[in-house]
Amino acid sequence: MKKFDVIIIGSGVVGSSIAYHLSEYKEHEILLIDKDFPLSGTSGSTQAWVWVHTKVPSWYGELSLYSAELYPILEKKIGDVEYNRTGGIAPFFNEAEREKAYRLAEKQAEVGIDIKVLTKDEVLEMEPYLSSKIAGATFSKLDGTVNPFRLVELYVKAARKNGVKTSYYNRVLDIVKSGNGYQVKTERGTFLTTKLILAGGPWSKDLGELLGVHIPIKQVRGQIIITEPLQPFLKYTIGGIRQTVNGEVLIGYSKEEVGYDRRTTLDVIQQTAKMAIDFIPALAEANIVRTFAGIRVMPLDELPILGQIPGLPGAFIAAMHSGITLSPIVGTLMAELLTEGETSLDITRYSLSRF
């Protein structure tokens, strides 16, 4: 049985980020395991926002802010991930929402997140293709987008360059506590490790059960429409809609609890198309190229689960929605925790023990 210092189960954007950041310390022999390949799960079926300004409570918004600020540094280290700080607009359609928007802006300002509450005219001046039916919007310069395929690919490439071993198409069958470590039994053999990280995205709950630990997450499907490439016409990332570098528009906002079912459905796609036209009437003329669905990792309180698993020394978890936004900071913090035994930011609020 091959022995490693650290085994990470799950090579999506969270697992691959942890592998890369941990490999920077040059102190660990690391194995990254996945039942499929790195972009086969949630990370390869996402709109890939780097979204900050509406993340609440404010201390969660603050974590997202710190992570977004790391992206320019990350690009210099691993390569071009097409990070684009576009700024983000979250429209609202009635005046009753304006007071809520002011409360959001006031609360987020306490942690350094600058939000402007815009009038209808101000929004339409910034983004002329938005519907004239909107009442206003919140806006922040902090929000943006990234290319998830390049991001995960470059995390893994940089991790491998630093000596991380990978084992893909290798499902974990069982995890057994063994002395001061763990035996990870897979389809391709058994591996030993003193430190284990569960980063399996929607499958983290199943991995926890192998250790006798209940991880309170649910799987939430989101369906996405992709249009034909259009001339650039959207300047900002808009809640539910963004235009990519090559002109395609990605549209999606749905949330369905259907387990691991990644099929798209006509009714939700029709609702999504209607939402897009309500927001941006000109999209009524766009052709749809394809649709797809992804499974979100949604902890029951919708906040990240991060850190050591209570009662299991050497076992850790990183399970969360918004993995694209959070991957730079989560990778950084988990690498600190495993190497130094503490983190530069307090992650107590994100402990599994809160449940």
C-alpha positions as CSV (number, residue, x, y, z in Angstrom):
1,M,0.0,0.0,0.0
2,K,1.5,3.3,-1.1
3,K,1.6,5.9,1.7
4,F,1.1,9.6,1.3
5,D,1.2,12.5,3.8
6,V,-2.0,13.9,2.4
7,I,-4.8,12.4,0.3
8,I,-7.4,14.8,-1.2
9,I,-10.6,13.2,-2.5
10,G,-12.1,15.3,-5.2
11,S,-10.3,17.1,-8.0
12,G,-12.8,19.9,-8.8
13,V,-12.0,23.5,-8.3
14,V,-11.8,23.2,-4.5
15,G,-9.8,20.0,-4.3
16,S,-7.4,21.0,-7.0
17,S,-6.9,24.4,-5.4
18,I,-6.1,22.8,-2.1
19,A,-3.7,20.4,-3.8
20,Y,-1.9,23.3,-5.5
21,H,-1.7,25.6,-2.5
22,L,-0.5,22.7,-0.3
23,S,2.1,21.7,-2.8
24,E,3.6,25.2,-2.6
25,Y,4.9,24.3,0.8
26,K,7.1,21.5,-0.6
27,E,6.6,19.6,2.6
28,H,4.0,16.9,1.7
29,E,3.7,13.9,-0.5
30,I,0.2,14.5,-1.9
31,L,-2.3,12.3,-3.8
32,L,-5.3,13.8,-5.5
33,I,-8.1,11.2,-6.2
34,D,-11.2,11.5,-8.3
35,K,-13.8,9.0,-9.4
36,D,-13.9,10.7,-12.8
37,F,-11.8,13.5,-14.1
38,P,-11.3,17.1,-12.7
39,L,-14.1,18.9,-14.7
40,S,-16.7,16.1,-14.8
41,G,-18.7,17.4,-11.8
42,T,-19.8,20.8,-10.6
43,S,-16.7,22.7,-11.7
44,G,-17.3,21.9,-15.3
45,S,-20.9,22.8,-15.3
46,T,-21.1,26.3,-13.9
47,Q,-21.5,30.0,-14.9
48,A,-18.2,30.6,-13.1
49,W,-18.9,33.9,-11.5
50,V,-16.5,35.4,-9.0
51,W,-19.3,36.9,-7.1
52,V,-18.9,38.9,-3.9
53,H,-21.4,41.7,-3.2
54,T,-24.6,39.9,-2.3
55,K,-23.0,37.2,-0.2
56,V,-24.5,37.4,3.3
57,P,-24.0,37.4,6.2
58,S,-21.3,40.0,5.9
59,W,-18.5,37.8,7.3
60,Y,-19.2,35.4,4.5
61,G,-19.1,38.3,2.0
62,E,-15.8,39.2,3.5
63,L,-14.4,35.7,2.8
64,S,-15.6,36.0,-0.8
65,L,-14.0,39.5,-1.0
66,Y,-10.6,38.2,0.2
67,S,-10.8,35.3,-2.3
68,A,-11.6,37.6,-5.2
69,E,-8.7,39.8,-4.3
70,L,-6.4,36.7,-4.6
71,Y,-7.3,36.0,-8.3
72,P,-4.8,38.5,-9.9
73,I,-2.0,37.1,-7.8
74,L,-3.1,33.5,-8.6
75,E,-3.0,34.2,-12.3
76,K,0.6,35.4,-12.1
77,K,1.5,32.1,-10.4
78,I,-0.4,29.5,-12.4
79,G,-1.2,31.3,-15.7
80,D,-4.1,33.0,-17.5
81,V,-7.5,31.7,-16.1
82,E,-9.4,34.5,-18.0
83,Y,-10.2,36.3,-14.7
84,N,-12.2,39.4,-15.6
85,R,-13.3,41.8,-12.9
86,T,-16.3,43.1,-14.8
87,G,-18.3,44.5,-11.9
88,G,-21.6,43.0,-10.9
89,I,-25.2,44.2,-11.2
90,A,-28.1,42.7,-9.3
91,P,-31.3,44.3,-10.7
92,F,-34.5,44.6,-8.7
93,F,-38.0,45.2,-10.2
94,N,-39.9,47.0,-7.5
95,E,-39.3,49.9,-5.1
96,A,-39.9,47.6,-2.1
97,E,-36.6,46.0,-2.8
98,R,-34.7,49.3,-2.7
99,E,-34.8,49.5,1.1
100,K,-33.5,46.0,1.3
101,A,-30.7,47.0,-1.1
102,Y,-29.7,50.0,1.2
103,R,-29.5,47.7,4.2
104,L,-27.3,45.3,2.2
105,A,-25.0,48.1,1.2
106,E,-24.7,49.4,4.8
107,K,-24.0,46.0,6.3
108,Q,-21.4,45.0,3.6
109,A,-19.6,48.3,3.9
110,E,-18.6,47.2,7.5
111,V,-16.3,44.6,6.0
112,G,-15.0,46.6,3.1
113,I,-17.5,45.6,0.3
114,D,-18.5,48.7,-1.5
115,I,-22.0,48.6,-3.0
116,K,-23.8,51.3,-4.9
117,V,-27.6,51.3,-4.9
118,L,-28.6,52.6,-8.4
119,T,-31.7,54.2,-9.7
120,K,-33.3,52.9,-12.8
121,D,-31.8,55.6,-15.0
122,E,-28.3,55.0,-13.5
123,V,-28.5,51.3,-14.2
124,L,-29.7,51.8,-17.8
125,E,-26.9,54.3,-18.5
126,M,-24.4,51.6,-17.3
127,E,-26.1,48.6,-19.0
128,P,-28.4,49.9,-21.8
129,Y,-29.7,46.5,-22.8
130,L,-31.3,45.8,-19.5
131,S,-35.1,46.0,-19.4
132,S,-36.8,49.4,-18.8
133,K,-39.1,47.6,-16.4
134,I,-36.4,47.4,-13.7
135,A,-36.6,49.7,-10.7
136,G,-32.9,49.8,-9.9
137,A,-30.0,47.6,-8.9
138,T,-27.1,47.0,-6.5
139,F,-23.7,47.3,-8.1
140,S,-20.1,46.5,-7.0
141,K,-16.9,46.7,-8.9
142,L,-15.7,43.6,-7.1
143,D,-17.6,41.0,-9.0
144,G,-16.4,39.2,-12.1
145,T,-15.9,35.9,-14.0
146,V,-13.3,33.3,-14.7
147,N,-12.9,30.4,-17.2
148,P,-13.5,27.3,-15.0
149,F,-11.9,25.0,-17.5
150,R,-8.6,26.9,-17.6
151,L,-8.8,27.5,-13.8
152,V,-9.0,23.8,-12.8
153,E,-6.6,22.7,-15.6
154,L,-4.0,25.2,-14.4
155,Y,-4.4,24.3,-10.7
156,V,-3.8,20.7,-11.5
157,K,-0.9,21.4,-13.9
158,A,0.8,23.6,-11.2
159,A,0.2,21.0,-8.5
160,R,1.7,18.2,-10.7
161,K,4.7,20.4,-11.4
162,N,5.1,20.6,-7.6
163,G,5.1,16.9,-7.3
164,V,1.4,16.1,-6.6
165,K,0.3,12.6,-7.8
166,T,-3.1,12.2,-9.4
167,S,-5.4,9.2,-9.7
168,Y,-8.4,9.7,-11.9
169,Y,-11.3,7.4,-12.8
170,N,-10.7,5.8,-9.5
171,R,-13.7,5.7,-7.2
172,V,-13.2,5.6,-3.4
173,L,-14.9,2.5,-2.1
174,D,-14.2,2.8,1.6
175,I,-12.2,4.8,4.2
176,V,-11.0,3.1,7.3
177,K,-9.4,4.7,10.4
178,S,-6.0,3.0,10.8
179,G,-3.7,3.9,13.7
180,N,-2.9,7.6,13.4
181,G,-4.1,7.8,9.8
182,Y,-6.5,6.4,7.3
183,Q,-6.7,3.7,4.7
184,V,-8.4,4.9,1.5
185,K,-9.7,1.9,-0.4
186,T,-10.2,2.5,-4.1
187,E,-11.0,0.6,-7.3
188,R,-7.3,0.7,-8.0
189,G,-5.9,-0.3,-4.6
190,T,-5.5,1.0,-1.1
191,F,-3.6,4.1,-0.1
192,L,-2.4,5.1,3.4
193,T,-2.3,8.7,4.7
194,T,-1.9,10.6,7.9
195,K,-4.1,13.5,6.7
196,L,-7.3,13.2,4.6
197,I,-9.3,15.9,2.9
198,L,-12.8,15.4,1.7
199,A,-13.4,17.7,-1.2
200,G,-15.9,15.7,-3.2
201,G,-18.4,18.4,-4.0
202,P,-21.9,16.9,-4.1
203,W,-20.5,13.5,-3.3
204,S,-18.9,14.7,0.0
205,K,-21.9,13.5,2.0
206,D,-21.3,10.0,0.6
207,L,-17.7,10.2,1.5
208,G,-18.5,11.3,5.0
209,E,-20.7,8.3,5.5
210,L,-17.7,6.0,4.8
211,L,-16.2,7.6,7.9
212,G,-19.4,7.5,9.9
213,V,-19.8,11.3,9.7
214,H,-23.0,13.1,8.7
215,I,-22.2,16.0,6.4
216,P,-25.4,18.1,6.1
217,I,-25.3,19.0,2.4
218,K,-27.9,18.7,-0.3
219,Q,-27.6,18.5,-4.1
220,V,-29.2,21.4,-5.9
221,R,-29.5,21.3,-9.7
222,G,-29.1,24.4,-11.8
223,Q,-29.9,24.5,-15.5
224,I,-28.1,26.8,-17.9
225,I,-28.8,28.1,-21.4
226,I,-26.0,29.1,-23.7
227,T,-26.7,31.3,-26.7
228,E,-24.9,31.5,-30.0
229,P,-21.9,33.9,-30.0
230,L,-23.2,37.5,-30.1
231,Q,-21.4,40.8,-30.6
232,P,-20.2,42.0,-27.2
233,F,-23.1,44.0,-25.7
234,L,-23.1,43.3,-21.9
235,K,-20.4,45.2,-20.0
236,Y,-21.1,43.7,-16.6
237,T,-21.9,40.4,-14.9
238,I,-25.6,40.5,-14.2
239,G,-27.4,38.3,-11.6
240,G,-28.3,35.2,-13.6
241,I,-26.7,36.3,-16.9
242,R,-23.2,36.9,-18.2
243,Q,-21.5,37.2,-21.6
244,T,-18.3,35.2,-22.2
245,V,-15.1,36.4,-23.9
246,N,-16.2,34.7,-27.2
247,G,-19.7,36.4,-27.1
248,E,-21.9,33.5,-25.9
249,V,-24.4,34.4,-23.2
250,L,-24.8,32.1,-20.2
251,I,-28.2,32.3,-18.5
252,G,-29.3,30.4,-15.4
253,Y,-30.8,30.8,-12.0
254,S,-32.8,27.7,-11.3
255,K,-32.6,25.6,-8.1
256,E,-34.0,22.1,-7.9
257,E,-33.5,19.4,-5.3
258,V,-33.4,16.3,-7.5
259,G,-30.3,14.5,-6.2
260,Y,-27.6,13.7,-8.7
261,D,-29.9,14.1,-11.8
262,R,-28.1,16.3,-14.3
263,R,-30.7,16.2,-17.1
264,T,-32.2,19.4,-18.4
265,T,-35.9,19.8,-18.5
266,L,-38.1,21.8,-20.9
267,D,-40.1,23.5,-18.3
268,V,-37.1,25.0,-16.4
269,I,-35.4,25.9,-19.6
270,Q,-38.5,27.8,-20.7
271,Q,-38.7,29.6,-17.4
272,T,-35.0,30.4,-17.7
273,A,-35.5,31.8,-21.2
274,K,-38.4,33.9,-20.0
275,M,-36.3,35.3,-17.1
276,A,-33.5,36.2,-19.6
277,I,-36.0,38.1,-21.8
278,D,-37.5,39.9,-18.8
279,F,-34.0,41.1,-17.9
280,I,-32.7,41.7,-21.4
281,P,-35.4,41.9,-24.0
282,A,-32.9,41.7,-26.9
283,L,-32.1,38.1,-26.0
284,A,-35.5,37.1,-27.5
285,E,-33.8,37.2,-30.9
286,A,-30.8,35.1,-29.9
287,N,-30.5,31.4,-30.9
288,I,-29.8,28.8,-28.2
289,V,-26.8,26.6,-28.9
290,R,-27.1,24.2,-26.1
291,T,-28.3,23.7,-22.5
292,F,-26.7,21.9,-19.6
293,A,-27.2,21.3,-15.9
294,G,-24.9,21.1,-12.9
295,I,-25.2,20.0,-9.3
296,R,-24.5,22.6,-6.7
297,V,-23.0,21.6,-3.3
298,M,-25.4,23.2,-0.8
299,P,-24.8,23.0,2.9
300,L,-28.1,23.2,4.8
301,D,-27.3,26.8,6.0
302,E,-25.8,27.6,2.6
303,L,-22.4,28.5,4.1
304,P,-19.1,26.7,3.6
305,I,-18.1,23.7,5.6
306,L,-14.4,24.0,6.2
307,G,-11.7,22.6,8.5
308,Q,-11.1,19.6,10.7
309,I,-13.8,17.0,11.1
310,P,-14.7,16.9,14.8
311,G,-13.7,13.6,16.4
312,L,-11.5,12.5,13.6
313,P,-7.9,13.8,14.0
314,G,-6.2,14.3,10.6
315,A,-9.5,14.3,8.7
316,F,-10.6,17.5,7.1
317,I,-13.5,18.7,4.9
318,A,-14.0,21.5,2.3
319,A,-17.6,21.5,1.0
320,M,-19.3,24.6,-0.3
321,H,-21.4,26.4,-2.9
322,S,-19.5,29.1,-4.8
323,G,-16.4,27.0,-5.1
324,I,-15.2,29.1,-8.1
325,T,-15.4,32.3,-6.1
326,L,-13.9,30.8,-3.0
327,S,-11.2,28.4,-4.4
328,P,-8.2,30.8,-4.0
329,I,-8.9,31.6,-0.3
330,V,-10.0,28.0,0.6
331,G,-6.9,26.5,-0.9
332,T,-4.7,29.0,1.0
333,L,-6.4,28.4,4.3
334,M,-6.5,24.7,4.1
335,A,-2.8,24.6,3.1
336,E,-2.1,26.7,6.2
337,L,-4.2,24.5,8.4
338,L,-2.5,21.3,7.3
339,T,1.0,22.7,7.4
340,E,1.0,25.1,10.3
341,G,-2.0,23.9,12.3
342,E,-3.7,27.3,12.2
343,T,-5.1,29.7,9.6
344,S,-4.5,33.4,8.9
345,L,-8.3,34.0,9.0
346,D,-10.6,32.6,11.6
347,I,-12.6,29.7,10.1
348,T,-14.4,28.7,13.3
349,R,-17.8,29.8,11.9
350,Y,-17.4,27.3,9.0
351,S,-16.7,24.3,11.2
352,L,-18.8,21.2,10.7
353,S,-19.4,21.3,14.4
354,R,-21.9,24.1,14.0
355,F,-24.5,21.6,12.9
